[in-house]
Structure formats: structure tokens, C-alpha cells
Amino acid sequence: MIDHVSIAVRDLEASARFYDAVLGAIGMTRIDTRDTTVGFGKQYSEFWINLRRDMTPVEAGSGAHICFRARSTEMVDAFHAAALVAGGSSDGAPGVRPHDGEGGYYAAFIRDLDGNRIEAVSFVALVPDAAQHEA
């Protein structure tokens, strides 16, 4: 079981503002703010950004990939939109990903200010036709 995850960022203040908007769209808030790290979560800090001023931006295809579970497809859409407004870039517009199975995998992918690939996912309920269940 994973307790928390952290990634490196070049500009802590800019990244904290970015993640305030992006993670806020899926119900997470800033919980901890320290000199060189900021933590986000729902009840405790489960996602941390850590200042690394001397790092270079992540190249496409490398770096961290972190996925957050969202309660609805609307939250996934809001996550993606918030990232674009806050200065991130799209790495996959919101939508169902049929190649990820029949579980209704609805996801959006963004790149943060340092090039990390961040995803939000919700699972679309695949409810059988109610008429099939009538006696």
C-alpha cells in the first residue's frame, strides 16, 4: 500500500498554485506548506511537490506518471481544463480509453509545469439494460 508520492519541481510557488487548481478540481487541497515542500490530499498529504531548483524540465516520454482517482467524469474534465488554464499542457484529452479494458476507464492526461505526466481517472458505470433484469 502506498502512503504518499512526491515529485520534484523547479519553482515551488508556481507549482503549488498549479496544483492548487488542478488537484482542487478533483477534491484535493493543500494541507502542508513548508520551505521546500508542499503536500496535497483529502485528509492527509498524500501527494507532495519538492523544490529542486537545479533540475531540468522532464523530457516527453520520461519523468513521473501519477494517476489520481476522481469521483466522476465531470471531475476528470475539470481537472484537464484547470491544468490548461494554469499553464500545463494536454497529454490526452478527457475520454473513455477502450484499450484499457471494458471497465469504462475515463481519463485525462496533462503535463505539469515541469513536464511530469499527471492523470485523472474515473470509471464509467457500465449498467446493463434494466429491462434485462425484470422477471
N, CA, C and O atoms as a GROMACS GRO file, in nm:
protein
  540
    1MET      N    1   0.085  -0.117   0.000
    1MET     CA    2   0.000   0.000   0.000
    1MET      C    3   0.089   0.124   0.000
    1MET      O    4   0.185   0.132   0.077
    2ILE      N    5   0.058   0.217  -0.084
    2ILE     CA    6   0.135   0.341  -0.093
    2ILE      C    7   0.073   0.444  -0.001
    2ILE      O    8  -0.048   0.465  -0.003
    3ASP      N    9   0.155   0.509   0.080
    3ASP     CA   10   0.108   0.613   0.171
    3ASP      C   11   0.110   0.750   0.104
    3ASP      O   12   0.016   0.828   0.119
    4HIS      N   13   0.219   0.781   0.031
    4HIS     CA   14   0.228   0.910  -0.037
    4HIS      C   15   0.329   0.900  -0.152
    4HIS      O   16   0.410   0.807  -0.159
    5VAL      N   17   0.323   0.998  -0.239
    5VAL     CA   18   0.411   1.008  -0.356
    5VAL      C   19   0.462   1.151  -0.362
    5VAL      O   20   0.391   1.244  -0.324
    6SER      N   21   0.586   1.168  -0.409
    6SER     CA   22   0.637   1.304  -0.426
    6SER      C   23   0.708   1.316  -0.561
    6SER      O   24   0.761   1.219  -0.615
    7ILE      N   25   0.705   1.439  -0.613
    7ILE     CA   26   0.775   1.470  -0.738
    7ILE      C   27   0.857   1.596  -0.716
    7ILE      O   28   0.829   1.676  -0.626
    8ALA      N   29   0.957   1.613  -0.800
    8ALA     CA   30   1.042   1.732  -0.795
    8ALA      C   31   0.985   1.841  -0.886
    8ALA      O   32   0.930   1.813  -0.992
    9VAL      N   33   1.000   1.967  -0.841
    9VAL     CA   34   0.959   2.083  -0.920
    9VAL      C   35   1.067   2.190  -0.912
    9VAL      O   36   1.140   2.199  -0.812
   10ARG      N   37   1.078   2.272  -1.016
   10ARG     CA   38   1.179   2.378  -1.019
   10ARG      C   39   1.136   2.503  -0.946
   10ARG      O   40   1.219   2.572  -0.888
   11ASP      N   41   1.007   2.534  -0.947
   11ASP     CA   42   0.954   2.656  -0.886
   11ASP      C   43   0.840   2.616  -0.793
   11ASP      O   44   0.729   2.589  -0.839
   12LEU      N   45   0.868   2.612  -0.664
   12LEU     CA   46   0.771   2.561  -0.567
   12LEU      C   47   0.644   2.645  -0.565
   12LEU      O   48   0.534   2.589  -0.564
   13GLU      N   49   0.655   2.777  -0.565
   13GLU     CA   50   0.536   2.863  -0.559
   13GLU      C   51   0.449   2.847  -0.683
   13GLU      O   52   0.327   2.833  -0.671
   14ALA      N   53   0.509   2.850  -0.801
   14ALA     CA   54   0.432   2.834  -0.925
   14ALA      C   55   0.367   2.696  -0.932
   14ALA      O   56   0.251   2.684  -0.971
   15SER      N   57   0.441   2.594  -0.894
   15SER     CA   58   0.386   2.459  -0.896
   15SER      C   59   0.276   2.440  -0.792
   15SER      O   60   0.178   2.371  -0.818
   16ALA      N   61   0.292   2.503  -0.676
   16ALA     CA   62   0.188   2.494  -0.573
   16ALA      C   63   0.058   2.558  -0.624
   16ALA      O   64  -0.050   2.504  -0.602
   17ARG      N   65   0.068   2.672  -0.690
   17ARG     CA   66  -0.052   2.736  -0.746
   17ARG      C   67  -0.114   2.647  -0.853
   17ARG      O   68  -0.236   2.633  -0.859
   18PHE      N   69  -0.029   2.587  -0.938
   18PHE     CA   70  -0.076   2.497  -1.042
   18PHE      C   71  -0.154   2.380  -0.980
   18PHE      O   72  -0.266   2.351  -1.021
   19TYR      N   73  -0.095   2.316  -0.881
   19TYR     CA   74  -0.160   2.200  -0.819
   19TYR      C   75  -0.278   2.239  -0.732
   19TYR      O   76  -0.369   2.158  -0.714
   20ASP      N   77  -0.280   2.360  -0.677
   20ASP     CA   78  -0.400   2.407  -0.607
   20ASP      C   79  -0.520   2.398  -0.701
   20ASP      O   80  -0.625   2.347  -0.664
   21ALA      N   81  -0.503   2.448  -0.823
   21ALA     CA   82  -0.612   2.449  -0.921
   21ALA      C   83  -0.643   2.309  -0.973
   21ALA      O   84  -0.759   2.268  -0.976
   22VAL      N   85  -0.541   2.237  -1.013
   22VAL     CA   86  -0.561   2.107  -1.078
   22VAL      C   87  -0.616   2.004  -0.980
   22VAL      O   88  -0.714   1.935  -1.010
   23LEU      N   89  -0.554   1.992  -0.864
   23LEU     CA   90  -0.600   1.893  -0.767
   23LEU      C   91  -0.728   1.937  -0.698
   23LEU      O   92  -0.807   1.854  -0.654
   24GLY      N   93  -0.750   2.069  -0.689
   24GLY     CA   94  -0.876   2.119  -0.636
   24GLY      C   95  -0.994   2.072  -0.718
   24GLY      O   96  -1.103   2.050  -0.664
   25ALA      N   97  -0.974   2.055  -0.847
   25ALA     CA   98  -1.082   2.010  -0.936
   25ALA      C   99  -1.126   1.867  -0.907
   25ALA      O  100  -1.236   1.827  -0.944
   26ILE      N  101  -1.041   1.789  -0.839
   26ILE     CA  102  -1.078   1.652  -0.806
   26ILE      C  103  -1.091   1.630  -0.655
   26ILE      O  104  -1.086   1.517  -0.607
   27GLY      N  105  -1.106   1.741  -0.581
   27GLY     CA  106  -1.138   1.731  -0.440
   27GLY      C  107  -1.021   1.726  -0.344
   27GLY      O  108  -1.039   1.696  -0.226
   28MET      N  109  -0.900   1.756  -0.391
   28MET     CA  110  -0.784   1.759  -0.302
   28MET      C  111  -0.749   1.904  -0.270
   28MET      O  112  -0.775   1.994  -0.350
   29THR      N  113  -0.690   1.926  -0.153
   29THR     CA  114  -0.650   2.060  -0.114
   29THR      C  115  -0.506   2.059  -0.063
   29THR      O  116  -0.449   1.954  -0.033
   30ARG      N  117  -0.450   2.179  -0.054
   30ARG     CA  118  -0.316   2.194   0.003
   30ARG      C  119  -0.330   2.177   0.154
   30ARG      O  120  -0.407   2.248   0.219
   31ILE      N  121  -0.255   2.082   0.209
   31ILE     CA  122  -0.262   2.052   0.352
   31ILE      C  123  -0.138   2.099   0.425
   31ILE      O  124  -0.147   2.152   0.536
   32ASP      N  125  -0.022   2.081   0.365
   32ASP     CA  126   0.106   2.119   0.428
   32ASP      C  127   0.182   2.214   0.337
   32ASP      O  128   0.192   2.191   0.217
   33THR      N  129   0.236   2.321   0.396
   33THR     CA  130   0.324   2.411   0.323
   33THR      C  131   0.448   2.433   0.409
   33THR      O  132   0.440   2.483   0.522
   34ARG      N  133   0.562   2.395   0.353
   34ARG     CA  134   0.689   2.411   0.423
   34ARG      C  135   0.785   2.486   0.331
   34ARG      O  136   0.749   2.519   0.218
   35ASP      N  137   0.905   2.513   0.378
   35ASP     CA  138   1.002   2.591   0.300
   35ASP      C  139   1.031   2.531   0.162
   35ASP      O  140   1.040   2.604   0.064
   36THR      N  141   1.047   2.400   0.155
   36THR     CA  142   1.088   2.338   0.029
   36THR      C  143   0.995   2.227  -0.018
   36THR      O  144   1.031   2.150  -0.107
   37THR      N  145   0.877   2.218   0.041
   37THR     CA  146   0.784   2.113   0.001
   37THR      C  147   0.640   2.155   0.031
   37THR      O  148   0.615   2.229   0.126
   38VAL      N  149   0.547   2.106  -0.049
   38VAL     CA  150   0.405   2.132  -0.029
   38VAL      C  151   0.332   1.999  -0.046
   38VAL      O  152   0.360   1.923  -0.138
   39GLY      N  153   0.237   1.972   0.044
   39GLY     CA  154   0.161   1.848   0.040
   39GLY      C  155   0.014   1.871   0.014
   39GLY      O  156  -0.045   1.965   0.065
   40PHE      N  157  -0.044   1.784  -0.067
   40PHE     CA  158  -0.186   1.791  -0.105
   40PHE      C  159  -0.254   1.659  -0.069
   40PHE      O  160  -0.191   1.554  -0.070
   41GLY      N  161  -0.382   1.667  -0.040
   41GLY     CA  162  -0.456   1.545  -0.012
   41GLY      C  163  -0.601   1.574   0.018
   41GLY      O  164  -0.650   1.685  -0.004
   42LYS      N  165  -0.669   1.471   0.070
   42LYS     CA  166  -0.807   1.486   0.112
   42LYS      C  167  -0.816   1.493   0.264
   42LYS      O  168  -0.887   1.578   0.318
   43GLN      N  169  -0.745   1.405   0.333
   43GLN     CA  170  -0.742   1.409   0.479
   43GLN      C  171  -0.601   1.426   0.532
   43GLN      O  172  -0.582   1.479   0.642
   44TYR      N  173  -0.503   1.384   0.456
   44TYR     CA  174  -0.362   1.400   0.490
   44TYR      C  175  -0.284   1.419   0.360
   44TYR      O  176  -0.337   1.392   0.252
   45SER      N  177  -0.162   1.463   0.369
   45SER     CA  178  -0.083   1.487   0.247
   45SER      C  179  -0.040   1.355   0.186
   45SER      O  180   0.043   1.283   0.242
   46GLU      N  181  -0.098   1.325   0.071
   46GLU     CA  182  -0.065   1.202   0.000
   46GLU      C  183   0.012   1.228  -0.130
   46GLU      O  184   0.065   1.135  -0.190
   47PHE      N  185   0.017   1.354  -0.171
   47PHE     CA  186   0.093   1.394  -0.290
   47PHE      C  187   0.176   1.516  -0.253
   47PHE      O  188   0.121   1.618  -0.209
   48TRP      N  189   0.307   1.507  -0.272
   48TRP     CA  190   0.399   1.614  -0.234
   48TRP      C  191   0.474   1.665  -0.357
   48TRP      O  192   0.509   1.588  -0.446
   49ILE      N  193   0.499   1.796  -0.359
   49ILE     CA  194   0.591   1.854  -0.456
   49ILE      C  195   0.711   1.906  -0.377
   49ILE      O  196   0.695   1.972  -0.274
   50ASN      N  197   0.830   1.875  -0.425
   50ASN     CA  198   0.954   1.910  -0.355
   50ASN      C  199   1.042   1.998  -0.443
   50ASN      O  200   1.066   1.967  -0.560
   51LEU      N  201   1.089   2.108  -0.387
   51LEU     CA  202   1.172   2.204  -0.460
   51LEU      C  203   1.307   2.142  -0.497
   51LEU      O  204   1.378   2.091  -0.411
   52ARG      N  205   1.340   2.148  -0.626
   52ARG     CA  206   1.470   2.108  -0.679
   52ARG      C  207   1.507   2.211  -0.785
   52ARG      O  208   1.488   2.188  -0.905
   53ARG      N  209   1.559   2.326  -0.741
   53ARG     CA  210   1.585   2.440  -0.830
   53ARG      C  211   1.676   2.404  -0.948
   53ARG      O  212   1.660   2.460  -1.057
   54ASP      N  213   1.770   2.312  -0.928
   54ASP     CA  214   1.869   2.283  -1.031
   54ASP      C  215   1.826   2.174  -1.130
   54ASP      O  216   1.903   2.137  -1.218
   55MET      N  217   1.705   2.123  -1.117
   55MET     CA  218   1.661   2.018  -1.208
   55MET      C  219   1.627   2.077  -1.346
   55MET      O  220   1.595   2.195  -1.357
   56THR      N  221   1.636   1.995  -1.447
   56THR     CA  222   1.596   2.036  -1.581
   56THR      C  223   1.455   1.984  -1.606
   56THR      O  224   1.415   1.884  -1.547
   57PRO      N  225   1.381   2.049  -1.693
   57PRO     CA  226   1.245   2.000  -1.723
   57PRO      C  227   1.250   1.856  -1.774
   57PRO      O  228   1.346   1.816  -1.839
   58VAL      N  229   1.147   1.781  -1.743
   58VAL     CA  230   1.136   1.642  -1.786
   58VAL      C  231   1.112   1.638  -1.936
   58VAL      O  232   1.032   1.715  -1.988
   59GLU      N  233   1.181   1.549  -2.004
   59GLU     CA  234   1.159   1.532  -2.147
   59GLU      C  235   1.033   1.450  -2.170
   59GLU      O  236   0.999   1.364  -2.088
   60ALA      N  237   0.965   1.475  -2.280
   60ALA     CA  238   0.846   1.397  -2.313
   60ALA      C  239   0.882   1.249  -2.316
   60ALA      O  240   0.984   1.209  -2.372
   61GLY      N  241   0.796   1.170  -2.256
   61GLY     CA  242   0.821   1.026  -2.253
   61GLY      C  243   0.901   0.980  -2.134
   61GLY      O  244   0.922   0.860  -2.117
   62SER      N  245   0.946   1.072  -2.051
   62SER     CA  246   1.020   1.033  -1.931
   62SER      C  247   0.960   1.106  -1.811
   62SER      O  248   0.863   1.181  -1.826
   63GLY      N  249   1.014   1.085  -1.695
   63GLY     CA  250   0.964   1.152  -1.575
   63GLY      C  251   0.854   1.073  -1.509
   63GLY      O  252   0.824   0.960  -1.546
   64ALA      N  253   0.794   1.135  -1.410
   64ALA     CA  254   0.690   1.070  -1.331
   64ALA      C  255   0.559   1.060  -1.408
   64ALA      O  256   0.526   1.144  -1.491
   65HIS      N  257   0.485   0.954  -1.378
   65HIS     CA  258   0.346   0.941  -1.423
   65HIS      C  259   0.266   0.904  -1.300
   65HIS      O  260   0.285   0.796  -1.243
   66ILE      N  261   0.178   0.993  -1.260
   66ILE     CA  262   0.096   0.972  -1.142
   66ILE      C  263  -0.050   0.985  -1.182
   66ILE      O  264  -0.088   1.076  -1.255
   67CYS      N  265  -0.131   0.893  -1.133
   67CYS     CA  266  -0.274   0.895  -1.165
   67CYS      C  267  -0.355   0.912  -1.037
   67CYS      O  268  -0.332   0.844  -0.937
   68PHE      N  269  -0.450   1.005  -1.042
   68PHE     CA  270  -0.540   1.031  -0.931
   68PHE      C  271  -0.679   0.982  -0.967
   68PHE      O  272  -0.725   1.002  -1.079
   69ARG      N  273  -0.747   0.918  -0.872
   69ARG     CA  274  -0.884   0.872  -0.893
   69ARG      C  275  -0.979   0.988  -0.868
   69ARG      O  276  -0.971   1.056  -0.765
   70ALA      N  277  -1.070   1.010  -0.963
   70ALA     CA  278  -1.173   1.113  -0.950
   70ALA      C  279  -1.308   1.045  -0.929
   70ALA      O  280  -1.329   0.932  -0.974
   71ARG      N  281  -1.399   1.114  -0.861
   71ARG     CA  282  -1.531   1.055  -0.833
   71ARG      C  283  -1.626   1.056  -0.952
   71ARG      O  284  -1.727   0.987  -0.950
   72SER      N  285  -1.594   1.134  -1.055
   72SER     CA  286  -1.685   1.143  -1.169
   72SER      C  287  -1.609   1.184  -1.295
   72SER      O  288  -1.497   1.234  -1.289
   73THR      N  289  -1.673   1.162  -1.409
   73THR     CA  290  -1.614   1.205  -1.535
   73THR      C  291  -1.609   1.358  -1.542
   73THR      O  292  -1.519   1.415  -1.603
   74GLU      N  293  -1.707   1.423  -1.478
   74GLU     CA  294  -1.707   1.570  -1.475
   74GLU      C  295  -1.583   1.622  -1.403
   74GLU      O  296  -1.527   1.724  -1.442
   75MET      N  297  -1.541   1.553  -1.299
   75MET     CA  298  -1.420   1.594  -1.226
   75MET      C  299  -1.296   1.573  -1.312
   75MET      O  300  -1.203   1.653  -1.307
   76VAL      N  301  -1.294   1.465  -1.391
   76VAL     CA  302  -1.182   1.443  -1.483
   76VAL      C  303  -1.176   1.556  -1.584
   76VAL      O  304  -1.068   1.609  -1.613
   77ASP      N  305  -1.291   1.595  -1.638
   77ASP     CA  306  -1.297   1.707  -1.733
   77ASP      C  307  -1.246   1.836  -1.668
   77ASP      O  308  -1.169   1.911  -1.728
   78ALA      N  309  -1.290   1.861  -1.545
   78ALA     CA  310  -1.250   1.984  -1.473
   78ALA      C  311  -1.100   1.982  -1.443
   78ALA      O  312  -1.036   2.087  -1.452
   79PHE      N  313  -1.045   1.868  -1.409
   79PHE     CA  314  -0.901   1.851  -1.385
   79PHE      C  315  -0.823   1.892  -1.509
   79PHE      O  316  -0.727   1.969  -1.500
   80HIS      N  317  -0.863   1.841  -1.625
   80HIS     CA  318  -0.795   1.870  -1.751
   80HIS      C  319  -0.805   2.018  -1.785
   80HIS      O  320  -0.706   2.081  -1.822
   81ALA      N  321  -0.925   2.075  -1.772
   81ALA     CA  322  -0.945   2.216  -1.803
   81ALA      C  323  -0.864   2.305  -1.709
   81ALA      O  324  -0.803   2.403  -1.754
   82ALA      N  325  -0.863   2.272  -1.581
   82ALA     CA  326  -0.787   2.352  -1.483
   82ALA      C  327  -0.638   2.350  -1.514
   82ALA      O  328  -0.570   2.451  -1.500
   83ALA      N  329  -0.588   2.236  -1.557
   83ALA     CA  330  -0.446   2.225  -1.591
   83ALA      C  331  -0.410   2.316  -1.707
   83ALA      O  332  -0.306   2.382  -1.705
   84LEU      N  333  -0.495   2.320  -1.808
   84LEU     CA  334  -0.467   2.405  -1.925
   84LEU      C  335  -0.471   2.552  -1.888
   84LEU      O  336  -0.387   2.630  -1.934
   85VAL      N  337  -0.568   2.592  -1.807
   85VAL     CA  338  -0.578   2.731  -1.763
   85VAL      C  339  -0.458   2.770  -1.676
   85VAL      O  340  -0.412   2.884  -1.681
   86ALA      N  341  -0.408   2.675  -1.596
   86ALA     CA  342  -0.300   2.703  -1.501
   86ALA      C  343  -0.160   2.694  -1.564
   86ALA      O  344  -0.061   2.710  -1.493
   87GLY      N  345  -0.153   2.668  -1.694
   87GLY     CA  346  -0.023   2.668  -1.761
   87GLY      C  347   0.033   2.532  -1.797
   87GLY      O  348   0.142   2.523  -1.853
   88GLY      N  349  -0.041   2.426  -1.767
   88GLY     CA  350   0.001   2.292  -1.808
   88GLY      C  351  -0.036   2.267  -1.952
   88GLY      O  352  -0.091   2.355  -2.019
   89SER      N  353  -0.006   2.148  -2.001
   89SER     CA  354  -0.041   2.114  -2.137
   89SER      C  355  -0.114   1.980  -2.140
   89SER      O  356  -0.098   1.897  -2.050
   90SER      N  357  -0.194   1.962  -2.243
   90SER     CA  358  -0.269   1.837  -2.257
   90SER      C  359  -0.176   1.727  -2.308
   90SER      O  360  -0.095   1.749  -2.398
   91ASP      N  361  -0.191   1.610  -2.250
   91ASP     CA  362  -0.118   1.493  -2.297
   91ASP      C  363  -0.218   1.380  -2.327
   91ASP      O  364  -0.182   1.263  -2.336
   92GLY      N  365  -0.346   1.420  -2.341
   92GLY     CA  366  -0.454   1.328  -2.371
   92GLY      C  367  -0.584   1.383  -2.318
   92GLY      O  368  -0.607   1.384  -2.197
   93ALA      N  369  -0.670   1.430  -2.408
   93ALA     CA  370  -0.796   1.491  -2.370
   93ALA      C  371  -0.885   1.391  -2.295
   93ALA      O  372  -0.868   1.270  -2.309
   94PRO      N  373  -0.979   1.442  -2.215
   94PRO     CA  374  -1.069   1.352  -2.141
   94PRO      C  375  -1.148   1.262  -2.236
   94PRO      O  376  -1.194   1.305  -2.341
   95GLY      N  377  -1.164   1.137  -2.194
   95GLY     CA  378  -1.244   1.043  -2.272
   95GLY      C  379  -1.224   0.901  -2.225
   95GLY      O  380  -1.135   0.871  -2.145
   96VAL      N  381  -1.310   0.813  -2.278
   96VAL     CA  382  -1.301   0.670  -2.247
   96VAL      C  383  -1.181   0.614  -2.320
   96VAL      O  384  -1.158   0.646  -2.437
   97ARG      N  385  -1.106   0.529  -2.253
   97ARG     CA  386  -0.988   0.464  -2.311
   97ARG      C  387  -1.021   0.316  -2.330
   97ARG      O  388  -0.995   0.235  -2.241
   98PRO      N  389  -1.077   0.279  -2.446
   98PRO     CA  390  -1.119   0.140  -2.466
   98PRO      C  391  -1.003   0.040  -2.460
   98PRO      O  392  -1.023  -0.076  -2.426
   99HIS      N  393  -0.883   0.085  -2.493
   99HIS     CA  394  -0.767  -0.004  -2.488
   99HIS      C  395  -0.729  -0.040  -2.345
   99HIS      O  396  -0.643  -0.127  -2.324
  100ASP      N  397  -0.791   0.024  -2.246
  100ASP     CA  398  -0.763  -0.009  -2.105
  100ASP      C  399  -0.869  -0.102  -2.048
  100ASP      O  400  -0.889  -0.106  -1.926
  101GLY      N  401  -0.937  -0.177  -2.135
  101GLY     CA  402  -1.033  -0.277  -2.089
  101GLY      C  403  -1.176  -0.230  -2.100
  101GLY      O  404  -1.205  -0.121  -2.149
  102GLU      N  405  -1.265  -0.316  -2.052
  102GLU     CA  406  -1.408  -0.290  -2.062
  102GLU      C  407  -1.464  -0.226  -1.936
  102GLU      O  408  -1.586  -0.221  -1.919
  103GLY      N  409  -1.380  -0.178  -1.848
  103GLY     CA  410  -1.425  -0.122  -1.721
  103GLY      C  411  -1.467   0.022  -1.727
  103GLY      O  412  -1.488   0.084  -1.623
  104GLY      N  413  -1.481   0.079  -1.846
  104GLY     CA  414  -1.523   0.218  -1.857
  104GLY      C  415  -1.418   0.316  -1.808
  104GLY      O  416  -1.451   0.411  -1.738
  105TYR      N  417  -1.290   0.294  -1.844
  105TYR     CA  418  -1.177   0.375  -1.800
  105TYR      C  419  -1.184   0.512  -1.867
  105TYR      O  420  -1.151   0.524  -1.985
  106TYR      N  421  -1.226   0.615  -1.793
  106TYR     CA  422  -1.241   0.751  -1.845
  106TYR      C  423  -1.131   0.835  -1.784
  106TYR      O  424  -1.128   0.855  -1.662
  107ALA      N  425  -1.039   0.885  -1.867
  107ALA     CA  426  -0.921   0.952  -1.814
  107ALA      C  427  -0.885   1.075  -1.895
  107ALA      O  428  -0.928   1.093  -2.009
  108ALA      N  429  -0.802   1.159  -1.832
  108ALA     CA  430  -0.739   1.273  -1.899
  108ALA      C  431  -0.595   1.279  -1.851
  108ALA      O  432  -0.566   1.248  -1.735
  109PHE      N  433  -0.505   1.318  -1.940
  109PHE     CA  434  -0.363   1.326  -1.910
  109PHE      C  435  -0.314   1.468  -1.935
  109PHE      O  436  -0.349   1.530  -2.035
  110ILE      N  437  -0.234   1.518  -1.842
  110ILE     CA  438  -0.175   1.651  -1.859
  110ILE      C  439  -0.026   1.643  -1.828
  110ILE      O  440   0.022   1.547  -1.768
  111ARG      N  441   0.046   1.746  -1.870
  111ARG     CA  442   0.185   1.766  -1.829
  111ARG      C  443   0.188   1.888  -1.739
  111ARG      O  444   0.131   1.992  -1.772
  112ASP      N  445   0.254   1.874  -1.624
  112ASP     CA  446   0.263   1.988  -1.532
  112ASP      C  447   0.369   2.086  -1.580
  112ASP      O  448   0.422   2.070  -1.690
  113LEU      N  449   0.400   2.186  -1.501
  113LEU     CA  450   0.494   2.291  -1.541
  113LEU      C  451   0.636   2.238  -1.562
  113LEU      O  452   0.717   2.304  -1.628
  114ASP      N  453   0.667   2.122  -1.506
  114ASP     CA  454   0.800   2.062  -1.520
  114ASP      C  455   0.801   1.942  -1.614
  114ASP      O  456   0.904   1.876  -1.628
  115GLY      N  457   0.688   1.911  -1.676
  115GLY     CA  458   0.682   1.803  -1.772
  115GLY      C  459   0.638   1.668  -1.717
  115GLY      O  460   0.632   1.570  -1.792
  116ASN      N  461   0.607   1.660  -1.588
  116ASN     CA  462   0.557   1.535  -1.532
  116ASN      C  463   0.419   1.504  -1.590
  116ASN      O  464   0.339   1.595  -1.612
  117ARG      N  465   0.392   1.377  -1.614
  117ARG     CA  466   0.263   1.334  -1.670
  117ARG      C  467   0.169   1.299  -1.555
  117ARG      O  468   0.194   1.205  -1.479
  118ILE      N  469   0.062   1.375  -1.545
  118ILE     CA  470  -0.034   1.358  -1.438
  118ILE      C  471  -0.169   1.321  -1.501
  118ILE      O  472  -0.211   1.381  -1.599
  119GLU      N  473  -0.234   1.223  -1.442
  119GLU     CA  474  -0.358   1.169  -1.497
  119GLU      C  475  -0.467   1.174  -1.391
  119GLU      O  476  -0.440   1.165  -1.272
  120ALA      N  477  -0.591   1.190  -1.437
  120ALA     CA  478  -0.708   1.171  -1.352
  120ALA      C  479  -0.796   1.067  -1.420
  120ALA      O  480  -0.812   1.070  -1.542
  121VAL      N  481  -0.852   0.976  -1.341
  121VAL     CA  482  -0.936   0.869  -1.396
  121VAL      C  483  -1.062   0.851  -1.314
  121VAL      O  484  -1.062   0.867  -1.192
  122SER      N  485  -1.168   0.818  -1.383
  122SER     CA  486  -1.293   0.776  -1.321
  122SER      C  487  -1.343   0.657  -1.402
  122SER      O  488  -1.309   0.644  -1.520
  123PHE      N  489  -1.421   0.574  -1.341
  123PHE     CA  490  -1.470   0.456  -1.412
  123PHE      C  491  -1.618   0.474  -1.439
  123PHE      O  492  -1.699   0.486  -1.347
  124VAL      N  493  -1.652   0.476  -1.569
  124VAL     CA  494  -1.789   0.494  -1.613
  124VAL      C  495  -1.866   0.365  -1.581
  124VAL      O  496  -1.825   0.256  -1.621
  125ALA      N  497  -1.976   0.379  -1.510
  125ALA     CA  498  -2.057   0.262  -1.476
  125ALA      C  499  -2.117   0.204  -1.603
  125ALA      O  500  -2.184   0.274  -1.679
  126LEU      N  501  -2.091   0.079  -1.624
  126LEU     CA  502  -2.147   0.009  -1.739
  126LEU      C  503  -2.266  -0.072  -1.689
  126LEU      O  504  -2.253  -0.190  -1.656
  127VAL      N  505  -2.381  -0.006  -1.684
  127VAL     CA  506  -2.501  -0.068  -1.628
  127VAL      C  507  -2.577  -0.138  -1.738
  127VAL      O  508  -2.611  -0.077  -1.840
  128PRO      N  509  -2.606  -0.269  -1.719
  128PRO     CA  510  -2.685  -0.340  -1.820
  128PRO      C  511  -2.825  -0.281  -1.829
  128PRO      O  512  -2.872  -0.217  -1.734
  129ASP      N  513  -2.891  -0.302  -1.939
  129ASP     CA  514  -3.026  -0.253  -1.960
  129ASP      C  515  -3.116  -0.309  -1.849
  129ASP      O  516  -3.120  -0.430  -1.826
  130ALA      N  517  -3.189  -0.222  -1.781
  130ALA     CA  518  -3.274  -0.263  -1.669
  130ALA      C  519  -3.380  -0.363  -1.711
  130ALA      O  520  -3.421  -0.447  -1.631
  131ALA      N  521  -3.424  -0.356  -1.835
  131ALA     CA  522  -3.527  -0.448  -1.884
  131ALA      C  523  -3.479  -0.592  -1.881
  131ALA      O  524  -3.559  -0.684  -1.866
  132GLN      N  525  -3.351  -0.613  -1.895
  132GLN     CA  526  -3.295  -0.749  -1.894
  132GLN      C  527  -3.308  -0.812  -1.756
  132GLN      O  528  -3.302  -0.934  -1.744
  133HIS      N  529  -3.325  -0.732  -1.653
  133HIS     CA  530  -3.329  -0.784  -1.518
  133HIS      C  531  -3.469  -0.797  -1.462
  133HIS      O  532  -3.487  -0.838  -1.347
  134GLU      N  533  -3.571  -0.763  -1.542
  134GLU     CA  534  -3.707  -0.774  -1.494
  134GLU      C  535  -3.751  -0.918  -1.502
  134GLU      O  536  -3.716  -0.989  -1.597
  135ALA      N  537  -3.829  -0.964  -1.404
  135ALA     CA  538  -3.874  -1.104  -1.400
  135ALA      C  539  -3.994  -1.125  -1.488
  135ALA      O  540  -4.045  -1.237  -1.497
   0.00000   0.00000   0.00000
